[in-house]
Amino acid sequence: MSLTGMVCLITGGSGGLGAAIGDLFAREGAIIHLADLSDAPGRAVAERIGAGFHRLDVTDESAWMRAMDAIDAEHGRLDVLVNCAGASGIIGDGGLLDTSRWHTLFAINATGPFFGMKHAWPLLRRSSAPSVVNVTSISAAVAVTPAHPAYGASKAALSSLSRIMAVEMAQDGIRVNSVAPGILPVMSGLADDAAERATAHRESVVRTTVPLERVGDHLEVAAAVRFLASPDSSYVTGTELRVDGGFTAR
Ligand SMILES: NC(=O)c1ccc[n+]([C@@H]2O[C@H](COP(=O)([O-])OP(=O)(O)OC[C@H]3O[C@@H](n4cnc5c(N)ncnc54)[C@H](O)[C@@H]3O)[C@@H](O)[C@H]2O)c1
């Protein structure tokens, strides 16, 4: 129960990996705030695990300030920030070089966590064991196709930002690390037929690309996030933990 009593804010908590992190943190005794653009599913997860919920668009800086004000009023500090909200790398209608998708993916995957760390910093400074975990992707390190170019590039920006913030926030004892998942169940936000195609594609490529020959499970990634968020990793900062079944070891 290494997260007992720790105040944790998890973005992207309405489903997928973010909800799995919420589940695990709740079992570890954390005090959880979930944040997501997606309202009703987020409130349902929050009710199930006994968490607070903030409707927050990570690209909206003022929304971050409101969420931090609410957490400050309730707890006076923040112990853990998990930046898990992200937008899919699947190529959409606009195709490979669609400009608006480029801007959207950078705003959600890179600028969102930047705003998060910026506005969480004053509250994290008041914690006795503060930590940030950013969810990147193996796409930050290798070209995974088919995927929109902005997906890997924006995750690489977040990977770099994590290392820089680890060095800067260390002055206040705040650790910053990232977790890079490999191939997981497909992200939400896709039409049913696109999700089916993406799932079939993943099942077919994992046998040749992933040494462990299977798609990862959200809980396997959540366990890595838990380790980096908790005092168990008290001397770990500025690192990226790949949870990819060996994908990038080849
Ligand atoms: N699924 C994979 O194969 C995979 C692989 C590597 C990394 N990742 C990363 O893991 C994280 C979680 O992905 P997932 O698989 O659970 O996908 P998901 O689509 O199920 O979850 C992403 C969540 O982010 C939320 N979100 C999107 N835009 C937002 C915004 N502007 N503001 C607030 N919330 C927003 C969505 O509503 C959703 O709840 C993402 O950062 C993703 O890039 C996923």
The ligand as an SDF file (V2000), in Angstrom:
LIG
                    3D

 44 48  0  0  0  0  0  0  0  0999 V2000
   -3.2890    2.1180  -26.6340 N   0  0  0  0  0  0  0  0  0  0  0  0
   -2.0240    2.0110  -27.0080 C   0  0  0  0  0  0  0  0  0  0  0  0
   -1.6420    1.1320  -27.8080 O   0  0  0  0  0  0  0  0  0  0  0  0
   -0.9940    2.9680  -26.4650 C   0  0  0  0  0  0  0  0  0  0  0  0
    0.3600    2.7090  -26.7430 C   0  0  0  0  0  0  0  0  0  0  0  0
    1.3210    3.5860  -26.2620 C   0  0  0  0  0  0  0  0  0  0  0  0
    0.9390    4.6880  -25.5150 C   0  0  0  0  0  0  0  0  0  0  0  0
   -0.3740    4.9240  -25.2760 N   0  0  0  0  0  0  0  0  0  0  0  0
   -0.6950    6.1200  -24.5030 C   0  0  0  0  0  0  0  0  0  0  0  0
   -1.3920    5.7470  -23.3290 O   0  0  0  0  0  0  0  0  0  0  0  0
   -2.2450    6.8210  -22.9210 C   0  0  0  0  0  0  0  0  0  0  0  0
   -3.6450    6.2660  -22.6590 C   0  0  0  0  0  0  0  0  0  0  0  0
   -4.1250    5.7040  -23.8770 O   0  0  0  0  0  0  0  0  0  0  0  0
   -5.3100    4.6500  -23.9340 P   0  0  0  0  0  0  0  0  0  0  0  0
   -4.8330    3.5000  -24.7380 O   0  0  0  0  0  0  0  0  0  0  0  0
   -5.8980    4.4240  -22.5880 O   0  0  0  0  0  0  0  0  0  0  0  0
   -6.3280    5.4600  -24.8580 O   0  0  0  0  0  0  0  0  0  0  0  0
   -7.8010    6.0010  -24.5900 P   0  0  0  0  0  0  0  0  0  0  0  0
   -8.1970    6.6950  -25.8580 O   0  0  0  0  0  0  0  0  0  0  0  0
   -8.6620    4.8760  -24.1190 O   0  0  0  0  0  0  0  0  0  0  0  0
   -7.6310    7.0480  -23.4150 O   0  0  0  0  0  0  0  0  0  0  0  0
   -7.1950    8.3500  -23.6190 C   0  0  0  0  0  0  0  0  0  0  0  0
   -8.0050    9.2620  -22.7350 C   0  0  0  0  0  0  0  0  0  0  0  0
   -7.5380   10.6010  -22.9350 O   0  0  0  0  0  0  0  0  0  0  0  0
   -8.6790   11.4410  -22.9660 C   0  0  0  0  0  0  0  0  0  0  0  0
   -8.3840   12.6650  -23.6960 N   0  0  0  0  0  0  0  0  0  0  0  0
   -8.1420   12.8070  -25.0170 C   0  0  0  0  0  0  0  0  0  0  0  0
   -7.9740   14.1090  -25.3160 N   0  0  0  0  0  0  0  0  0  0  0  0
   -8.1030   14.7960  -24.1500 C   0  0  0  0  0  0  0  0  0  0  0  0
   -8.0250   16.1730  -23.8000 C   0  0  0  0  0  0  0  0  0  0  0  0
   -7.8080   17.1170  -24.7230 N   0  0  0  0  0  0  0  0  0  0  0  0
   -8.1980   16.5260  -22.5060 N   0  0  0  0  0  0  0  0  0  0  0  0
   -8.4440   15.5800  -21.5570 C   0  0  0  0  0  0  0  0  0  0  0  0
   -8.5470   14.2720  -21.8350 N   0  0  0  0  0  0  0  0  0  0  0  0
   -8.3710   13.8840  -23.1150 C   0  0  0  0  0  0  0  0  0  0  0  0
   -9.7520   10.6140  -23.6480 C   0  0  0  0  0  0  0  0  0  0  0  0
  -11.0640   11.1210  -23.3750 O   0  0  0  0  0  0  0  0  0  0  0  0
   -9.5010    9.2340  -23.0690 C   0  0  0  0  0  0  0  0  0  0  0  0
  -10.2640    9.0270  -21.8830 O   0  0  0  0  0  0  0  0  0  0  0  0
   -2.1870    7.8660  -24.0440 C   0  0  0  0  0  0  0  0  0  0  0  0
   -1.3140    8.9090  -23.6710 O   0  0  0  0  0  0  0  0  0  0  0  0
   -1.6240    7.0800  -25.2060 C   0  0  0  0  0  0  0  0  0  0  0  0
   -0.9580    7.9070  -26.1360 O   0  0  0  0  0  0  0  0  0  0  0  0
   -1.3490    4.0840  -25.7160 C   0  0  0  0  0  0  0  0  0  0  0  0
  1  2  1  0
  2  3  2  0
  2  4  1  0
  4  5  1  0
  4 44  2  0
  5  6  2  0
  6  7  1  0
  7  8  2  0
  8  9  1  0
  8 44  1  0
  9 10  1  0
  9 42  1  0
 10 11  1  0
 11 12  1  0
 11 40  1  0
 12 13  1  0
 13 14  1  0
 14 15  2  0
 14 16  1  0
 14 17  1  0
 17 18  1  0
 18 19  2  0
 18 20  1  0
 18 21  1  0
 21 22  1  0
 22 23  1  0
 23 24  1  0
 23 38  1  0
 24 25  1  0
 25 26  1  0
 25 36  1  0
 26 27  1  0
 26 35  1  0
 27 28  2  0
 28 29  1  0
 29 30  1  0
 29 35  2  0
 30 31  1  0
 30 32  2  0
 32 33  1  0
 33 34  2  0
 34 35  1  0
 36 37  1  0
 36 38  1  0
 38 39  1  0
 40 41  1  0
 40 42  1  0
 42 43  1  0
M  CHG  2   8   1  16  -1
M  END
$$$$
